[in-house]
Amino acid sequence: MKFITKKQSKEFKNSETCIAIEYPIDDKDINIAVIKLKNDRYPAKGWAINEKCKEMSYIVRGRVELVTENESVELQEGDVAFIEVNEKYYWFGDCEMVMPCTPAWYPEQHKIIEASL
């Protein structure tokens, strides 16, 4: 068994309005973070994409719009979204999410790309 206390978590600023609190479980197959988006868009422009990881998001608090190239969905407390590998997306809202990723998320595989015209 592994466990991580809140004191062991690490906070990262993804943008001025998006904070990630990572829980370092040291497992290459899965990891988890709490994401706090403060009434804004992430990324600020364009799309985010994960080249290796699948992302699941459980909305703990608030409301958020998840937009992909093919659809847009409004999510609220208690809802879950699943983002596939290489799926372009952005978030817009004010919320807190629990986000497990598999394989474990790492910054080098996360890209911000410009929007297509």
C-alpha positions as CSV (number, residue, x, y, z in Angstrom):
1,M,0.0,0.0,0.0
2,K,1.0,3.6,-0.7
3,F,-0.4,6.8,0.7
4,I,0.4,10.4,0.4
5,T,-0.6,13.0,3.0
6,K,-1.7,16.6,2.1
7,K,1.6,17.8,3.6
8,Q,3.5,15.7,1.0
9,S,1.6,17.2,-1.9
10,K,3.3,19.7,-4.3
11,E,1.6,22.8,-5.7
12,F,2.3,23.9,-9.3
13,K,1.0,27.0,-11.1
14,N,-0.2,26.0,-14.6
15,S,-1.3,29.5,-15.3
16,E,-2.4,32.6,-13.4
17,T,-5.7,31.0,-12.7
18,C,-5.0,27.3,-12.8
19,I,-3.3,25.5,-9.9
20,A,-2.3,21.8,-9.8
21,I,-1.8,20.1,-6.4
22,E,0.1,16.8,-7.2
23,Y,0.4,13.9,-4.9
24,P,3.7,12.1,-5.7
25,I,2.9,8.4,-5.5
26,D,6.0,7.5,-7.6
27,D,4.1,5.1,-9.8
28,K,4.6,5.3,-13.6
29,D,1.3,3.7,-14.4
30,I,-1.0,6.2,-12.6
31,N,-1.0,9.4,-10.6
32,I,-3.4,12.0,-9.3
33,A,-3.7,15.7,-8.8
34,V,-6.3,18.2,-7.6
35,I,-6.8,21.0,-10.2
36,K,-8.2,24.4,-9.2
37,L,-9.4,26.6,-12.0
38,K,-10.4,30.1,-10.9
39,N,-13.1,31.5,-13.2
40,D,-11.0,31.4,-16.4
41,R,-9.8,29.3,-19.3
42,Y,-7.0,26.7,-19.4
43,P,-5.1,27.0,-21.5
44,A,-5.5,30.7,-21.9
45,K,-5.3,30.3,-25.7
46,G,-5.4,27.3,-28.1
47,W,-5.7,23.7,-26.9
48,A,-4.0,21.4,-24.4
49,I,-3.1,17.9,-25.4
50,N,-1.6,14.9,-23.6
51,E,0.6,12.8,-26.0
52,K,0.8,9.8,-23.6
53,C,-1.7,10.1,-20.8
54,K,-5.5,9.6,-20.5
55,E,-7.1,12.0,-18.1
56,M,-10.2,11.5,-16.0
57,S,-11.7,14.4,-14.2
58,Y,-14.2,14.3,-11.3
59,I,-15.7,17.7,-10.5
60,V,-15.6,18.2,-6.8
61,R,-16.8,21.8,-6.7
62,G,-18.2,24.4,-9.1
63,R,-19.0,24.3,-12.8
64,V,-16.8,24.0,-15.9
65,E,-17.1,23.7,-19.6
66,L,-14.9,21.1,-21.3
67,V,-14.4,21.8,-25.0
68,T,-12.9,19.4,-27.5
69,E,-12.6,19.7,-31.3
70,N,-15.8,17.7,-31.6
71,E,-18.0,18.8,-28.7
72,S,-18.5,20.9,-25.7
73,V,-20.1,19.8,-22.4
74,E,-21.0,21.6,-19.2
75,L,-20.0,19.8,-16.1
76,Q,-20.8,20.4,-12.5
77,E,-20.2,18.9,-9.0
78,G,-20.4,15.1,-9.2
79,D,-19.8,14.8,-13.0
80,V,-16.9,12.9,-14.6
81,A,-15.1,13.5,-17.9
82,F,-12.6,11.4,-19.7
83,I,-10.0,12.8,-22.1
84,E,-8.3,10.4,-24.5
85,V,-4.6,10.5,-25.5
86,N,-4.0,13.1,-28.2
87,E,-7.5,14.7,-27.8
88,K,-7.3,18.5,-28.0
89,Y,-9.2,20.2,-25.2
90,Y,-9.6,23.3,-23.0
91,W,-11.4,24.0,-19.8
92,F,-13.4,27.2,-19.0
93,G,-15.0,27.7,-15.6
94,D,-14.6,28.0,-11.9
95,C,-14.1,24.6,-10.3
96,E,-12.0,22.1,-8.4
97,M,-11.4,18.7,-10.0
98,V,-9.7,15.4,-8.9
99,M,-7.7,14.2,-11.9
100,P,-6.1,10.7,-12.1
101,C,-4.0,10.1,-15.2
102,T,-2.8,6.9,-16.7
103,P,0.0,6.3,-17.4
104,A,1.3,8.8,-14.9
105,W,1.1,12.4,-16.1
106,Y,4.4,14.2,-16.7
107,P,5.0,17.7,-18.1
108,E,7.0,16.7,-21.2
109,Q,4.0,14.9,-22.7
110,H,1.6,17.8,-22.0
111,K,1.5,20.4,-24.9
112,I,-0.2,23.7,-25.5
113,I,-0.9,24.1,-29.2
114,E,-2.3,27.0,-31.1
115,A,-5.9,26.9,-32.3
116,S,-6.4,25.9,-36.0
117,L,-7.9,28.6,-38.2
